[in-house]
Amino acid sequence: MKKSDQVREYVKNGDYKNALKIAKTFKLGISKEENTAMTRAYECMTNERFYKSMGYDIPSTIQCGIDVVTGLYSA
């Protein structure tokens, strides 16, 4: 199974953390802004206290990354 197929499966099942973990490494067909949003969302999921201390709004940052990954990889 290709990584993009894995991401689609994770998105379909609502497992956004694993979807973002893989999708944030993709380069082809993804803009810099999309990549940044997915990377930051994943990082906020795994390092919430750090990003909160930097002033990020954790729920909206995560939702932004989820919106990008679902926009790119939902069926």
N, CA, C and O atoms as a Maestro MAE file, in Angstrom:
{
 s_m_m2io_version
 :::
 2.0.0
}

f_m_ct {
 s_m_title
 :::
 protein
 m_atom[300] {
  # First column is atom index #
  i_m_mmod_type
  r_m_x_coord
  r_m_y_coord
  r_m_z_coord
  i_m_residue_number
  s_m_chain_name
  s_m_pdb_residue_name
  s_m_pdb_atom_name
  i_m_atomic_number
  :::
  1 25 0.835 -1.171 0.000 1 A "MET " " N  " 7
  2 3 0.000 0.000 0.000 1 A "MET " " CA " 6
  3 2 0.889 1.247 0.000 1 A "MET " " C  " 6
  4 15 1.811 1.363 0.808 1 A "MET " " O  " 8
  5 25 0.602 2.175 -0.915 2 A "LYS " " N  " 7
  6 3 1.366 3.414 -0.994 2 A "LYS " " CA " 6
  7 2 1.046 4.302 0.203 2 A "LYS " " C  " 6
  8 15 -0.015 4.186 0.817 2 A "LYS " " O  " 8
  9 25 1.983 5.188 0.522 3 A "LYS " " N  " 7
  10 3 1.777 6.081 1.660 3 A "LYS " " CA " 6
  11 2 0.558 6.976 1.458 3 A "LYS " " C  " 6
  12 15 -0.178 7.243 2.408 3 A "LYS " " O  " 8
  13 25 0.341 7.440 0.232 4 A "SER " " N  " 7
  14 3 -0.831 8.289 -0.014 4 A "SER " " CA " 6
  15 2 -2.121 7.508 0.214 4 A "SER " " C  " 6
  16 15 -3.114 8.077 0.670 4 A "SER " " O  " 8
  17 25 -2.118 6.208 -0.097 5 A "ASP " " N  " 7
  18 3 -3.287 5.370 0.179 5 A "ASP " " CA " 6
  19 2 -3.487 5.204 1.688 5 A "ASP " " C  " 6
  20 15 -4.620 5.174 2.169 5 A "ASP " " O  " 8
  21 25 -2.388 5.097 2.428 6 A "GLN " " N  " 7
  22 3 -2.480 5.010 3.883 6 A "GLN " " CA " 6
  23 2 -3.090 6.293 4.449 6 A "GLN " " C  " 6
  24 15 -3.938 6.243 5.339 6 A "GLN " " O  " 8
  25 25 -2.658 7.433 3.932 7 A "VAL " " N  " 7
  26 3 -3.193 8.712 4.399 7 A "VAL " " CA " 6
  27 2 -4.691 8.774 4.119 7 A "VAL " " C  " 6
  28 15 -5.465 9.185 4.983 7 A "VAL " " O  " 8
  29 25 -5.104 8.371 2.925 8 A "ARG " " N  " 7
  30 3 -6.531 8.371 2.595 8 A "ARG " " CA " 6
  31 2 -7.324 7.479 3.557 8 A "ARG " " C  " 6
  32 15 -8.425 7.836 3.974 8 A "ARG " " O  " 8
  33 25 -6.770 6.344 3.897 9 A "GLU " " N  " 7
  34 3 -7.438 5.424 4.820 9 A "GLU " " CA " 6
  35 2 -7.544 6.041 6.221 9 A "GLU " " C  " 6
  36 15 -8.589 5.955 6.865 9 A "GLU " " O  " 8
  37 25 -6.465 6.656 6.682 10 A "TYR " " N  " 7
  38 3 -6.495 7.314 7.994 10 A "TYR " " CA " 6
  39 2 -7.520 8.441 8.016 10 A "TYR " " C  " 6
  40 15 -8.266 8.587 8.985 10 A "TYR " " O  " 8
  41 25 -7.558 9.240 6.946 11 A "VAL " " N  " 7
  42 3 -8.531 10.337 6.875 11 A "VAL " " CA " 6
  43 2 -9.947 9.786 6.893 11 A "VAL " " C  " 6
  44 15 -10.817 10.308 7.590 11 A "VAL " " O  " 8
  45 25 -10.172 8.732 6.127 12 A "LYS " " N  " 7
  46 3 -11.500 8.110 6.074 12 A "LYS " " CA " 6
  47 2 -11.942 7.633 7.453 12 A "LYS " " C  " 6
  48 15 -13.121 7.716 7.797 12 A "LYS " " O  " 8
  49 25 -10.994 7.137 8.238 13 A "ASN " " N  " 7
  50 3 -11.302 6.610 9.569 13 A "ASN " " CA " 6
  51 2 -11.229 7.682 10.665 13 A "ASN " " C  " 6
  52 15 -11.467 7.389 11.837 13 A "ASN " " O  " 8
  53 25 -10.904 8.908 10.289 14 A "GLY " " N  " 7
  54 3 -10.830 9.986 11.279 14 A "GLY " " CA " 6
  55 2 -9.567 9.962 12.129 14 A "GLY " " C  " 6
  56 15 -9.508 10.620 13.167 14 A "GLY " " O  " 8
  57 25 -8.565 9.216 11.703 15 A "ASP " " N  " 7
  58 3 -7.292 9.134 12.433 15 A "ASP " " CA " 6
  59 2 -6.352 10.204 11.869 15 A "ASP " " C  " 6
  60 15 -5.424 9.902 11.119 15 A "ASP " " O  " 8
  61 25 -6.612 11.455 12.246 16 A "TYR " " N  " 7
  62 3 -5.891 12.577 11.657 16 A "TYR " " CA " 6
  63 2 -4.441 12.664 12.123 16 A "TYR " " C  " 6
  64 15 -3.582 13.141 11.382 16 A "TYR " " O  " 8
  65 25 -4.168 12.215 13.321 17 A "LYS " " N  " 7
  66 3 -2.793 12.268 13.819 17 A "LYS " " CA " 6
  67 2 -1.874 11.424 12.932 17 A "LYS " " C  " 6
  68 15 -0.815 11.895 12.519 17 A "LYS " " O  " 8
  69 25 -2.269 10.187 12.639 18 A "ASN " " N  " 7
  70 3 -1.445 9.341 11.779 18 A "ASN " " CA " 6
  71 2 -1.445 9.825 10.336 18 A "ASN " " C  " 6
  72 15 -0.437 9.703 9.640 18 A "ASN " " O  " 8
  73 25 -2.570 10.376 9.883 19 A "ALA " " N  " 7
  74 3 -2.632 10.932 8.527 19 A "ALA " " CA " 6
  75 2 -1.642 12.087 8.391 19 A "ALA " " C  " 6
  76 15 -0.899 12.163 7.413 19 A "ALA " " O  " 8
  77 25 -1.636 12.976 9.367 20 A "LEU " " N  " 7
  78 3 -0.723 14.117 9.335 20 A "LEU " " CA " 6
  79 2 0.730 13.681 9.486 20 A "LEU " " C  " 6
  80 15 1.623 14.266 8.874 20 A "LEU " " O  " 8
  81 25 0.964 12.666 10.291 21 A "LYS " " N  " 7
  82 3 2.326 12.161 10.506 21 A "LYS " " CA " 6
  83 2 2.970 11.757 9.180 21 A "LYS " " C  " 6
  84 15 4.151 12.012 8.949 21 A "LYS " " O  " 8
  85 25 2.182 11.127 8.320 22 A "ILE " " N  " 7
  86 3 2.708 10.695 7.021 22 A "ILE " " CA " 6
  87 2 2.666 11.839 6.013 22 A "ILE " " C  " 6
  88 15 3.657 12.096 5.329 22 A "ILE " " O  " 8
  89 25 1.531 12.527 5.914 23 A "ALA " " N  " 7
  90 3 1.338 13.534 4.875 23 A "ALA " " CA " 6
  91 2 2.293 14.715 5.002 23 A "ALA " " C  " 6
  92 15 2.650 15.328 3.996 23 A "ALA " " O  " 8
  93 25 2.711 15.040 6.217 24 A "LYS " " N  " 7
  94 3 3.612 16.188 6.402 24 A "LYS " " CA " 6
  95 2 4.978 15.957 5.755 24 A "LYS " " C  " 6
  96 15 5.743 16.905 5.575 24 A "LYS " " O  " 8
  97 25 5.289 14.717 5.406 25 A "THR " " N  " 7
  98 3 6.570 14.414 4.766 25 A "THR " " CA " 6
  99 2 6.499 14.513 3.242 25 A "THR " " C  " 6
  100 15 7.531 14.481 2.572 25 A "THR " " O  " 8
  101 25 5.300 14.632 2.694 26 A "PHE " " N  " 7
  102 3 5.132 14.689 1.246 26 A "PHE " " CA " 6
  103 2 5.583 16.046 0.710 26 A "PHE " " C  " 6
  104 15 5.425 17.068 1.377 26 A "PHE " " O  " 8
  105 25 6.138 16.049 -0.481 27 A "LYS " " N  " 7
  106 3 6.605 17.287 -1.120 27 A "LYS " " CA " 6
  107 2 5.902 17.540 -2.458 27 A "LYS " " C  " 6
  108 15 5.566 18.683 -2.766 27 A "LYS " " O  " 8
  109 25 5.678 16.507 -3.244 28 A "LEU " " N  " 7
  110 3 5.109 16.679 -4.574 28 A "LEU " " CA " 6
  111 2 3.624 17.010 -4.515 28 A "LEU " " C  " 6
  112 15 2.855 16.334 -3.832 28 A "LEU " " O  " 8
  113 25 3.231 18.049 -5.231 29 A "GLY " " N  " 7
  114 3 1.830 18.415 -5.325 29 A "GLY " " CA " 6
  115 2 1.270 19.095 -4.101 29 A "GLY " " C  " 6
  116 15 0.054 19.247 -3.980 29 A "GLY " " O  " 8
  117 25 2.133 19.508 -3.186 30 A "ILE " " N  " 7
  118 3 1.692 20.156 -1.951 30 A "ILE " " CA " 6
  119 2 2.444 21.479 -1.826 30 A "ILE " " C  " 6
  120 15 3.669 21.526 -1.931 30 A "ILE " " O  " 8
  121 25 1.689 22.549 -1.600 31 A "SER " " N  " 7
  122 3 2.333 23.858 -1.469 31 A "SER " " CA " 6
  123 2 3.069 23.961 -0.140 31 A "SER " " C  " 6
  124 15 2.849 23.166 0.774 31 A "SER " " O  " 8
  125 25 3.933 24.939 -0.052 32 A "LYS " " N  " 7
  126 3 4.689 25.194 1.179 32 A "LYS " " CA " 6
  127 2 3.736 25.495 2.332 32 A "LYS " " C  " 6
  128 15 3.948 25.039 3.456 32 A "LYS " " O  " 8
  129 25 2.675 26.271 2.045 33 A "GLU " " N  " 7
  130 3 1.705 26.625 3.075 33 A "GLU " " CA " 6
  131 2 0.955 25.393 3.579 33 A "GLU " " C  " 6
  132 15 0.724 25.245 4.779 33 A "GLU " " O  " 8
  133 25 0.577 24.512 2.655 34 A "GLU " " N  " 7
  134 3 -0.124 23.281 3.044 34 A "GLU " " CA " 6
  135 2 0.786 22.400 3.894 34 A "GLU " " C  " 6
  136 15 0.358 21.843 4.905 34 A "GLU " " O  " 8
  137 25 2.035 22.282 3.478 35 A "ASN " " N  " 7
  138 3 2.989 21.474 4.229 35 A "ASN " " CA " 6
  139 2 3.206 22.051 5.621 35 A "ASN " " C  " 6
  140 15 3.263 21.308 6.601 35 A "ASN " " O  " 8
  141 25 3.324 23.353 5.712 36 A "THR " " N  " 7
  142 3 3.520 24.010 7.004 36 A "THR " " CA " 6
  143 2 2.318 23.789 7.915 36 A "THR " " C  " 6
  144 15 2.481 23.506 9.102 36 A "THR " " O  " 8
  145 25 1.113 23.915 7.366 37 A "ALA " " N  " 7
  146 3 -0.102 23.728 8.165 37 A "ALA " " CA " 6
  147 2 -0.190 22.301 8.698 37 A "ALA " " C  " 6
  148 15 -0.532 22.095 9.862 37 A "ALA " " O  " 8
  149 25 0.116 21.316 7.854 38 A "MET " " N  " 7
  150 3 0.058 19.922 8.297 38 A "MET " " CA " 6
  151 2 1.135 19.623 9.327 38 A "MET " " C  " 6
  152 15 0.877 18.940 10.318 38 A "MET " " O  " 8
  153 25 2.334 20.128 9.100 39 A "THR " " N  " 7
  154 3 3.432 19.898 10.033 39 A "THR " " CA " 6
  155 2 3.132 20.531 11.387 39 A "THR " " C  " 6
  156 15 3.318 19.900 12.428 39 A "THR " " O  " 8
  157 25 2.668 21.778 11.369 40 A "ARG " " N  " 7
  158 3 2.387 22.467 12.630 40 A "ARG " " CA " 6
  159 2 1.245 21.791 13.371 40 A "ARG " " C  " 6
  160 15 1.282 21.692 14.598 40 A "ARG " " O  " 8
  161 25 0.234 21.325 12.655 41 A "ALA " " N  " 7
  162 3 -0.891 20.629 13.304 41 A "ALA " " CA " 6
  163 2 -0.400 19.360 13.987 41 A "ALA " " C  " 6
  164 15 -0.763 19.090 15.132 41 A "ALA " " O  " 8
  165 25 0.414 18.590 13.302 42 A "TYR " " N  " 7
  166 3 0.948 17.365 13.904 42 A "TYR " " CA " 6
  167 2 1.808 17.698 15.122 42 A "TYR " " C  " 6
  168 15 1.710 17.043 16.160 42 A "TYR " " O  " 8
  169 25 2.645 18.714 14.986 43 A "GLU " " N  " 7
  170 3 3.504 19.101 16.104 43 A "GLU " " CA " 6
  171 2 2.677 19.577 17.300 43 A "GLU " " C  " 6
  172 15 3.037 19.310 18.447 43 A "GLU " " O  " 8
  173 25 1.572 20.282 17.040 44 A "CYS " " N  " 7
  174 3 0.701 20.719 18.129 44 A "CYS " " CA " 6
  175 2 0.035 19.522 18.811 44 A "CYS " " C  " 6
  176 15 -0.238 19.562 20.010 44 A "CYS " " O  " 8
  177 25 -0.221 18.472 18.055 45 A "MET " " N  " 7
  178 3 -0.810 17.262 18.642 45 A "MET " " CA " 6
  179 2 0.189 16.544 19.545 45 A "MET " " C  " 6
  180 15 -0.188 15.967 20.565 45 A "MET " " O  " 8
  181 25 1.457 16.582 19.164 46 A "THR " " N  " 7
  182 3 2.460 15.817 19.898 46 A "THR " " CA " 6
  183 2 3.237 16.645 20.922 46 A "THR " " C  " 6
  184 15 3.798 16.090 21.866 46 A "THR " " O  " 8
  185 25 3.273 17.958 20.747 47 A "ASN " " N  " 7
  186 3 4.020 18.839 21.647 47 A "ASN " " CA " 6
  187 2 3.152 20.038 22.048 47 A "ASN " " C  " 6
  188 15 3.562 21.189 21.904 47 A "ASN " " O  " 8
  189 25 1.972 19.752 22.542 48 A "GLU " " N  " 7
  190 3 0.990 20.805 22.820 48 A "GLU " " CA " 6
  191 2 1.518 21.889 23.755 48 A "GLU " " C  " 6
  192 15 1.352 23.077 23.477 48 A "GLU " " O  " 8
  193 25 2.137 21.503 24.836 49 A "ARG " " N  " 7
  194 3 2.613 22.504 25.813 49 A "ARG " " CA " 6
  195 2 3.626 23.462 25.206 49 A "ARG " " C  " 6
  196 15 3.583 24.662 25.474 49 A "ARG " " O  " 8
  197 25 4.524 22.951 24.403 50 A "PHE " " N  " 7
  198 3 5.535 23.790 23.768 50 A "PHE " " CA " 6
  199 2 4.890 24.837 22.868 50 A "PHE " " C  " 6
  200 15 5.215 26.021 22.957 50 A "PHE " " O  " 8
  201 25 3.974 24.401 21.998 51 A "TYR " " N  " 7
  202 3 3.345 25.336 21.072 51 A "TYR " " CA " 6
  203 2 2.402 26.293 21.779 51 A "TYR " " C  " 6
  204 15 2.242 27.432 21.342 51 A "TYR " " O  " 8
  205 25 1.782 25.858 22.853 52 A "LYS " " N  " 7
  206 3 0.939 26.754 23.648 52 A "LYS " " CA " 6
  207 2 1.806 27.833 24.278 52 A "LYS " " C  " 6
  208 15 1.401 28.994 24.347 52 A "LYS " " O  " 8
  209 25 3.006 27.458 24.740 53 A "SER " " N  " 7
  210 3 3.908 28.440 25.344 53 A "SER " " CA " 6
  211 2 4.412 29.454 24.313 53 A "SER " " C  " 6
  212 15 4.815 30.560 24.672 53 A "SER " " O  " 8
  213 25 4.388 29.078 23.044 54 A "MET " " N  " 7
  214 3 4.794 29.991 21.975 54 A "MET " " CA " 6
  215 2 3.626 30.861 21.506 54 A "MET " " C  " 6
  216 15 3.800 31.723 20.645 54 A "MET " " O  " 8
  217 25 2.448 30.637 22.064 55 A "GLY " " N  " 7
  218 3 1.315 31.499 21.755 55 A "GLY " " CA " 6
  219 2 0.376 30.983 20.684 55 A "GLY " " C  " 6
  220 15 -0.519 31.706 20.247 55 A "GLY " " O  " 8
  221 25 0.562 29.747 20.255 56 A "TYR " " N  " 7
  222 3 -0.334 29.183 19.239 56 A "TYR " " CA " 6
  223 2 -1.681 28.824 19.846 56 A "TYR " " C  " 6
  224 15 -1.760 28.370 20.987 56 A "TYR " " O  " 8
  225 25 -2.732 29.033 19.076 57 A "ASP " " N  " 7
  226 3 -4.065 28.568 19.438 57 A "ASP " " CA " 6
  227 2 -4.136 27.110 18.983 57 A "ASP " " C  " 6
  228 15 -4.349 26.832 17.803 57 A "ASP " " O  " 8
  229 25 -3.958 26.200 19.904 58 A "ILE " " N  " 7
  230 3 -3.797 24.780 19.585 58 A "ILE " " CA " 6
  231 2 -4.986 24.225 18.794 58 A "ILE " " C  " 6
  232 15 -4.772 23.637 17.734 58 A "ILE " " O  " 8
  233 25 -6.232 24.385 19.265 59 A "PRO " " N  " 7
  234 3 -7.359 23.803 18.514 59 A "PRO " " CA " 6
  235 2 -7.475 24.331 17.081 59 A "PRO " " C  " 6
  236 15 -7.741 23.557 16.161 59 A "PRO " " O  " 8
  237 25 -7.282 25.630 16.882 60 A "SER " " N  " 7
  238 3 -7.422 26.151 15.516 60 A "SER " " CA " 6
  239 2 -6.243 25.752 14.632 60 A "SER " " C  " 6
  240 15 -6.416 25.547 13.430 60 A "SER " " O  " 8
  241 25 -5.061 25.640 15.205 61 A "THR " " N  " 7
  242 3 -3.892 25.200 14.436 61 A "THR " " CA " 6
  243 2 -4.067 23.750 13.996 61 A "THR " " C  " 6
  244 15 -3.774 23.404 12.851 61 A "THR " " O  " 8
  245 25 -4.540 22.913 14.899 62 A "ILE " " N  " 7
  246 3 -4.792 21.511 14.559 62 A "ILE " " CA " 6
  247 2 -5.889 21.412 13.507 62 A "ILE " " C  " 6
  248 15 -5.767 20.642 12.555 62 A "ILE " " O  " 8
  249 25 -6.955 22.185 13.671 63 A "GLN " " N  " 7
  250 3 -8.059 22.137 12.716 63 A "GLN " " CA " 6
  251 2 -7.611 22.591 11.330 63 A "GLN " " C  " 6
  252 15 -8.064 22.040 10.327 63 A "GLN " " O  " 8
  253 25 -6.748 23.564 11.262 64 A "CYS " " N  " 7
  254 3 -6.221 24.037 9.982 64 A "CYS " " CA " 6
  255 2 -5.482 22.911 9.255 64 A "CYS " " C  " 6
  256 15 -5.672 22.720 8.054 64 A "CYS " " O  " 8
  257 25 -4.646 22.169 9.976 65 A "GLY " " N  " 7
  258 3 -3.933 21.035 9.383 65 A "GLY " " CA " 6
  259 2 -4.871 19.922 8.966 65 A "GLY " " C  " 6
  260 15 -4.681 19.297 7.922 65 A "GLY " " O  " 8
  261 25 -5.883 19.674 9.779 66 A "ILE " " N  " 7
  262 3 -6.880 18.651 9.442 66 A "ILE " " CA " 6
  263 2 -7.631 19.059 8.180 66 A "ILE " " C  " 6
  264 15 -7.893 18.225 7.313 66 A "ILE " " O  " 8
  265 25 -7.976 20.336 8.075 67 A "ASP " " N  " 7
  266 3 -8.666 20.822 6.879 67 A "ASP " " CA " 6
  267 2 -7.822 20.606 5.631 67 A "ASP " " C  " 6
  268 15 -8.342 20.218 4.585 67 A "ASP " " O  " 8
  269 25 -6.525 20.857 5.738 68 A "VAL " " N  " 7
  270 3 -5.632 20.665 4.596 68 A "VAL " " CA " 6
  271 2 -5.551 19.192 4.212 68 A "VAL " " C  " 6
  272 15 -5.718 18.845 3.043 68 A "VAL " " O  " 8
  273 25 -5.298 18.327 5.185 69 A "VAL " " N  " 7
  274 3 -5.132 16.899 4.878 69 A "VAL " " CA " 6
  275 2 -6.438 16.286 4.351 69 A "VAL " " C  " 6
  276 15 -6.401 15.438 3.459 69 A "VAL " " O  " 8
  277 25 -7.574 16.699 4.884 70 A "THR " " N  " 7
  278 3 -8.836 16.169 4.370 70 A "THR " " CA " 6
  279 2 -9.139 16.725 2.982 70 A "THR " " C  " 6
  280 15 -9.697 16.027 2.136 70 A "THR " " O  " 8
  281 25 -8.770 17.982 2.752 71 A "GLY " " N  " 7
  282 3 -8.957 18.561 1.426 71 A "GLY " " CA " 6
  283 2 -8.136 17.867 0.368 71 A "GLY " " C  " 6
  284 15 -8.580 17.707 -0.769 71 A "GLY " " O  " 8
  285 25 -6.939 17.454 0.739 72 A "LEU " " N  " 7
  286 3 -6.040 16.800 -0.218 72 A "LEU " " CA " 6
  287 2 -6.306 15.302 -0.371 72 A "LEU " " C  " 6
  288 15 -6.121 14.748 -1.455 72 A "LEU " " O  " 8
  289 25 -6.737 14.647 0.703 73 A "TYR " " N  " 7
  290 3 -6.765 13.185 0.691 73 A "TYR " " CA " 6
  291 2 -8.096 12.536 1.016 73 A "TYR " " C  " 6
  292 15 -8.157 11.317 1.179 73 A "TYR " " O  " 8
  293 25 -9.159 13.310 1.114 74 A "SER " " N  " 7
  294 3 -10.443 12.638 1.320 74 A "SER " " CA " 6
  295 2 -10.912 12.082 -0.015 74 A "SER " " C  " 6
  296 15 -10.614 12.633 -1.074 74 A "SER " " O  " 8
  297 25 -11.645 10.990 0.053 75 A "ALA " " N  " 7
  298 3 -12.086 10.278 -1.156 75 A "ALA " " CA " 6
  299 2 -12.779 11.201 -2.094 75 A "ALA " " C  " 6
  300 15 -13.218 10.779 -3.164 75 A "ALA " " O  " 8
  :::
 }
 m_bond[299] {
  # First column is bond index #
  i_m_from
  i_m_to
  i_m_order
  :::
  1 1 2 1
  2 2 3 1
  3 3 4 2
  4 3 5 1
  5 5 6 1
  6 6 7 1
  7 7 8 2
  8 7 9 1
  9 9 10 1
  10 10 11 1
  11 11 12 2
  12 11 13 1
  13 13 14 1
  14 14 15 1
  15 15 16 2
  16 15 17 1
  17 17 18 1
  18 18 19 1
  19 19 20 2
  20 19 21 1
  21 21 22 1
  22 22 23 1
  23 23 24 2
  24 23 25 1
  25 25 26 1
  26 26 27 1
  27 27 28 2
  28 27 29 1
  29 29 30 1
  30 30 31 1
  31 31 32 2
  32 31 33 1
  33 33 34 1
  34 34 35 1
  35 35 36 2
  36 35 37 1
  37 37 38 1
  38 38 39 1
  39 39 40 2
  40 39 41 1
  41 41 42 1
  42 42 43 1
  43 43 44 2
  44 43 45 1
  45 45 46 1
  46 46 47 1
  47 47 48 2
  48 47 49 1
  49 49 50 1
  50 50 51 1
  51 51 52 2
  52 51 53 1
  53 53 54 1
  54 54 55 1
  55 55 56 2
  56 55 57 1
  57 57 58 1
  58 58 59 1
  59 59 60 2
  60 59 61 1
  61 61 62 1
  62 62 63 1
  63 63 64 2
  64 63 65 1
  65 65 66 1
  66 66 67 1
  67 67 68 2
  68 67 69 1
  69 69 70 1
  70 70 71 1
  71 71 72 2
  72 71 73 1
  73 73 74 1
  74 74 75 1
  75 75 76 2
  76 75 77 1
  77 77 78 1
  78 78 79 1
  79 79 80 2
  80 79 81 1
  81 81 82 1
  82 82 83 1
  83 83 84 2
  84 83 85 1
  85 85 86 1
  86 86 87 1
  87 87 88 2
  88 87 89 1
  89 89 90 1
  90 90 91 1
  91 91 92 2
  92 91 93 1
  93 93 94 1
  94 94 95 1
  95 95 96 2
  96 95 97 1
  97 97 98 1
  98 98 99 1
  99 99 100 2
  100 99 101 1
  101 101 102 1
  102 102 103 1
  103 103 104 2
  104 103 105 1
  105 105 106 1
  106 106 107 1
  107 107 108 2
  108 107 109 1
  109 109 110 1
  110 110 111 1
  111 111 112 2
  112 111 113 1
  113 113 114 1
  114 114 115 1
  115 115 116 2
  116 115 117 1
  117 117 118 1
  118 118 119 1
  119 119 120 2
  120 119 121 1
  121 121 122 1
  122 122 123 1
  123 123 124 2
  124 123 125 1
  125 125 126 1
  126 126 127 1
  127 127 128 2
  128 127 129 1
  129 129 130 1
  130 130 131 1
  131 131 132 2
  132 131 133 1
  133 133 134 1
  134 134 135 1
  135 135 136 2
  136 135 137 1
  137 137 138 1
  138 138 139 1
  139 139 140 2
  140 139 141 1
  141 141 142 1
  142 142 143 1
  143 143 144 2
  144 143 145 1
  145 145 146 1
  146 146 147 1
  147 147 148 2
  148 147 149 1
  149 149 150 1
  150 150 151 1
  151 151 152 2
  152 151 153 1
  153 153 154 1
  154 154 155 1
  155 155 156 2
  156 155 157 1
  157 157 158 1
  158 158 159 1
  159 159 160 2
  160 159 161 1
  161 161 162 1
  162 162 163 1
  163 163 164 2
  164 163 165 1
  165 165 166 1
  166 166 167 1
  167 167 168 2
  168 167 169 1
  169 169 170 1
  170 170 171 1
  171 171 172 2
  172 171 173 1
  173 173 174 1
  174 174 175 1
  175 175 176 2
  176 175 177 1
  177 177 178 1
  178 178 179 1
  179 179 180 2
  180 179 181 1
  181 181 182 1
  182 182 183 1
  183 183 184 2
  184 183 185 1
  185 185 186 1
  186 186 187 1
  187 187 188 2
  188 187 189 1
  189 189 190 1
  190 190 191 1
  191 191 192 2
  192 191 193 1
  193 193 194 1
  194 194 195 1
  195 195 196 2
  196 195 197 1
  197 197 198 1
  198 198 199 1
  199 199 200 2
  200 199 201 1
  201 201 202 1
  202 202 203 1
  203 203 204 2
  204 203 205 1
  205 205 206 1
  206 206 207 1
  207 207 208 2
  208 207 209 1
  209 209 210 1
  210 210 211 1
  211 211 212 2
  212 211 213 1
  213 213 214 1
  214 214 215 1
  215 215 216 2
  216 215 217 1
  217 217 218 1
  218 218 219 1
  219 219 220 2
  220 219 221 1
  221 221 222 1
  222 222 223 1
  223 223 224 2
  224 223 225 1
  225 225 226 1
  226 226 227 1
  227 227 228 2
  228 227 229 1
  229 229 230 1
  230 230 231 1
  231 231 232 2
  232 231 233 1
  233 233 234 1
  234 234 235 1
  235 235 236 2
  236 235 237 1
  237 237 238 1
  238 238 239 1
  239 239 240 2
  240 239 241 1
  241 241 242 1
  242 242 243 1
  243 243 244 2
  244 243 245 1
  245 245 246 1
  246 246 247 1
  247 247 248 2
  248 247 249 1
  249 249 250 1
  250 250 251 1
  251 251 252 2
  252 251 253 1
  253 253 254 1
  254 254 255 1
  255 255 256 2
  256 255 257 1
  257 257 258 1
  258 258 259 1
  259 259 260 2
  260 259 261 1
  261 261 262 1
  262 262 263 1
  263 263 264 2
  264 263 265 1
  265 265 266 1
  266 266 267 1
  267 267 268 2
  268 267 269 1
  269 269 270 1
  270 270 271 1
  271 271 272 2
  272 271 273 1
  273 273 274 1
  274 274 275 1
  275 275 276 2
  276 275 277 1
  277 277 278 1
  278 278 279 1
  279 279 280 2
  280 279 281 1
  281 281 282 1
  282 282 283 1
  283 283 284 2
  284 283 285 1
  285 285 286 1
  286 286 287 1
  287 287 288 2
  288 287 289 1
  289 289 290 1
  290 290 291 1
  291 291 292 2
  292 291 293 1
  293 293 294 1
  294 294 295 1
  295 295 296 2
  296 295 297 1
  297 297 298 1
  298 298 299 1
  299 299 300 2
  :::
 }
}
